[in-house]
Amino acid sequence: MTVEQIETFLAKETIPQGKIIRFELKKRDPVRGIIVQGRDYQELKAKNFWRIVTQKNLPAYQKSNDINPARIFAGSDFAKLSLVTNKPEE
């Protein structure tokens, strides 16, 4: 997906607090998580890279707001984005 397609999804979908996004990838299994905006968000976005905290690491991120458990994904690897309807496990 392109930066514009991802931004359109993020702008169109009102993502409530705590809602998880499902990132379907072209060559790997889907990933669930949230996009976080660190200091380098604009720089990464310009290159179509996105910092994602996966659902597994979400409780630790929510406690500390530390972006270290986040992973960087290339937007070009995304096939589809969608909101997960159920709440993340805590």
Residue pairs with C-beta under 8 A, 6 or more apart in sequence:
1 75
1 76
1 78
1 79
1 81
2 48
2 75
2 76
3 45
3 46
3 48
3 75
6 48
6 50
6 75
6 78
6 81
7 45
9 81
10 35
13 83
15 21
15 83
18 87
18 88
19 34
19 83
19 84
20 32
20 33
20 34
20 55
20 58
20 83
20 84
20 88
21 32
21 33
21 34
21 35
21 81
21 82
21 83
21 84
22 30
22 31
22 32
22 81
22 82
22 83
22 84
23 30
23 31
23 32
23 33
23 52
23 73
23 78
23 81
24 30
24 78
24 79
24 80
24 81
24 82
25 31
25 73
25 77
25 78
25 79
26 77
26 78
26 79
27 77
28 77
31 52
31 54
31 73
32 54
32 55
32 84
32 88
33 52
33 53
33 54
33 55
33 57
33 58
34 52
34 53
34 58
35 50
35 51
35 52
36 51
36 52
36 53
36 61
36 67
36 70
37 51
38 51
38 67
38 70
40 51
41 51
44 50
44 51
44 72
48 74
48 75
48 76
49 72
49 73
49 74
49 75
50 72
50 73
50 74
50 75
51 67
51 70
51 71
51 72
52 70
52 71
52 72
52 73
53 61
53 67
53 69
53 70
53 71
54 69
54 71
55 88
55 89
57 69
57 70
58 88
59 90
60 66
60 69
61 67
61 69
61 70
